Amino acid sequence: MNIAVIGAGTMGSGIAQAFAVCPGYTVILCDVNADYAEKGKGRIRTALEKLAEKGKMSRQAADEALAAIRTGANSAASDSDLVIEAALENMELKKKIFGELAEICGPDTIFATNTSSLSVTELSAYAKRPVIGMHFFNPAPVMKLVELVSGLSTPPELAAKIKAIALDIGKTPVEVKDAAGFLVNRMLIPMVNEAAGILAEGLASADDIDTAMKLGANHPMGPLALGDLIGIDVCLAIMEVLYSESGDPKYRPHPLLRKMTRGGLLGRKTNQGFFKYT
Ligand SMILES: NC(=O)c1ccc[n+]([C@@H]2O[C@H](COP(=O)([O-])OP(=O)(O)OC[C@H]3O[C@@H](n4cnc5c(N)ncnc54)[C@H](O)[C@@H]3O)[C@@H](O)[C@H]2O)c1
């Protein structure tokens, strides 16, 4: 099966790797231009080499997985069976991408999106076919969960097809209807937001907030470290979608998230968020 992944960033390259290591899948990894896509493939090369060095994968399997990935601009997605869009979390950009894909892909090509929070029903209008949410988690080659998000017009057969593909690459799918934040982010990101509020009010230190949730709720990682891993800007964007879609004040983004985003304290990717990284 030919898979096209649009957007060769953190998630796109992870999704490409998750397919490429499975027999029967070839991947075309696309970005705004071929150079960006090749950079994404470079990240996959490094990840596969590490896995081979650690003995978690044979050198031959790593080479075969890398060979199953080609790169190109978005136009190279035209002859794929399934397109998974993983560009930036921006509705206008995603609409534009699906509008262009609708022009170049055949009618049987399935359109999926890795959006964290945006409406798949809204995207379907621009794609001129039902778009299904295929929401992977970071890091995509490792994390087992895939949220399958059906919009208003998603036929059950399409959801069943995508579910079978997710199972085939070793993921565990859960099905959810189109709604802001779907399942995981609707619960998880407000927790990060609340932790930011507790920190901003000076009620506890960042270390103690995270220790409390690790030892008191048995979470593997504290909410502030998790926010740093996801990206403070990404957390803010998701809270904004939850708030604007529901109008419910319980989803109001905490001003600290906005301040940190404006100041470039985005978490691990900028070496500083709630915590410092070297
Ligand atoms: N980071 C996460 O933890 C996470 C988890 C699940 C889902 N997501 C979702 O996945 C998507 C991608 O997030 P990310 O963290 O990989 O972002 P990223 O910034 O790492 O990568 C985005 C990529 O999209 C590319 N891009 C921009 N415009 C494009 C266009 N017109 N055509 C093709 N590519 C284009 C960029 O060049 C970049 O390589 C978002 O919708 C995000 O909400 C992110």
PDBQT file of the ligand as one rigid body, heavy atoms in Angstrom, charges set to zero:
ROOT
HETATM    1  N1  LIG A 301       3.721  17.419  18.256  1.00  0.00    +0.000 N 
HETATM    2  C1  LIG A 301       2.849  16.582  18.789  1.00  0.00    +0.000 C 
HETATM    3  O1  LIG A 301       3.028  16.090  19.933  1.00  0.00    +0.000 OA
HETATM    4  C2  LIG A 301       1.627  16.175  18.016  1.00  0.00    +0.000 A 
HETATM    5  C3  LIG A 301       0.948  15.006  18.375  1.00  0.00    +0.000 A 
HETATM    6  C4  LIG A 301      -0.160  14.601  17.615  1.00  0.00    +0.000 A 
HETATM    7  C5  LIG A 301      -0.599  15.374  16.537  1.00  0.00    +0.000 A 
HETATM    8  N2  LIG A 301       0.082  16.507  16.222  1.00  0.00    +0.000 N 
HETATM    9  C6  LIG A 301      -0.394  17.258  15.044  1.00  0.00    +0.000 C 
HETATM   10  O2  LIG A 301       0.436  16.889  13.943  1.00  0.00    +0.000 OA
HETATM   11  C7  LIG A 301       0.558  17.984  13.039  1.00  0.00    +0.000 C 
HETATM   12  C8  LIG A 301       2.045  18.299  12.844  1.00  0.00    +0.000 C 
HETATM   13  O3  LIG A 301       2.618  18.640  14.082  1.00  0.00    +0.000 OA
HETATM   14  P1  LIG A 301       4.206  18.568  14.300  1.00  0.00    +0.000 P 
HETATM   15  O4  LIG A 301       4.421  18.633  15.769  1.00  0.00    +0.000 OA
HETATM   16  O5  LIG A 301       4.776  17.444  13.499  1.00  0.00    +0.000 OA
HETATM   17  O6  LIG A 301       4.653  19.951  13.631  1.00  0.00    +0.000 OA
HETATM   18  P2  LIG A 301       6.108  20.349  13.042  1.00  0.00    +0.000 P 
HETATM   19  O7  LIG A 301       6.174  21.822  13.150  1.00  0.00    +0.000 OA
HETATM   20  O8  LIG A 301       7.178  19.522  13.646  1.00  0.00    +0.000 OA
HETATM   21  O9  LIG A 301       6.018  19.916  11.501  1.00  0.00    +0.000 OA
HETATM   22  C9  LIG A 301       5.126  20.521  10.587  1.00  0.00    +0.000 C 
HETATM   23  C10 LIG A 301       5.697  20.316   9.194  1.00  0.00    +0.000 C 
HETATM   24  O10 LIG A 301       4.704  20.758   8.248  1.00  0.00    +0.000 OA
HETATM   25  C11 LIG A 301       5.410  21.361   7.190  1.00  0.00    +0.000 C 
HETATM   26  N3  LIG A 301       4.521  22.181   6.393  1.00  0.00    +0.000 N 
HETATM   27  C12 LIG A 301       4.129  23.464   6.594  1.00  0.00    +0.000 A 
HETATM   28  N4  LIG A 301       3.329  23.871   5.587  1.00  0.00    +0.000 NA
HETATM   29  C13 LIG A 301       3.215  22.809   4.743  1.00  0.00    +0.000 A 
HETATM   30  C14 LIG A 301       2.548  22.616   3.502  1.00  0.00    +0.000 A 
HETATM   31  N5  LIG A 301       1.818  23.571   2.930  1.00  0.00    +0.000 N 
HETATM   32  N6  LIG A 301       2.665  21.415   2.902  1.00  0.00    +0.000 NA
HETATM   33  C15 LIG A 301       3.399  20.417   3.474  1.00  0.00    +0.000 A 
HETATM   34  N7  LIG A 301       4.054  20.557   4.622  1.00  0.00    +0.000 NA
HETATM   35  C16 LIG A 301       3.963  21.742   5.244  1.00  0.00    +0.000 A 
HETATM   36  C17 LIG A 301       6.541  22.110   7.859  1.00  0.00    +0.000 C 
HETATM   37  O11 LIG A 301       7.570  22.451   6.914  1.00  0.00    +0.000 OA
HETATM   38  C18 LIG A 301       6.986  21.113   8.903  1.00  0.00    +0.000 C 
HETATM   39  O12 LIG A 301       7.982  20.225   8.387  1.00  0.00    +0.000 OA
HETATM   40  C19 LIG A 301      -0.265  19.126  13.655  1.00  0.00    +0.000 C 
HETATM   41  O13 LIG A 301      -1.554  19.108  13.108  1.00  0.00    +0.000 OA
HETATM   42  C20 LIG A 301      -0.279  18.757  15.143  1.00  0.00    +0.000 C 
HETATM   43  O14 LIG A 301      -1.375  19.310  15.819  1.00  0.00    +0.000 OA
HETATM   44  C21 LIG A 301       1.184  16.922  16.915  1.00  0.00    +0.000 A 
ENDROOT
TORSDOF 0
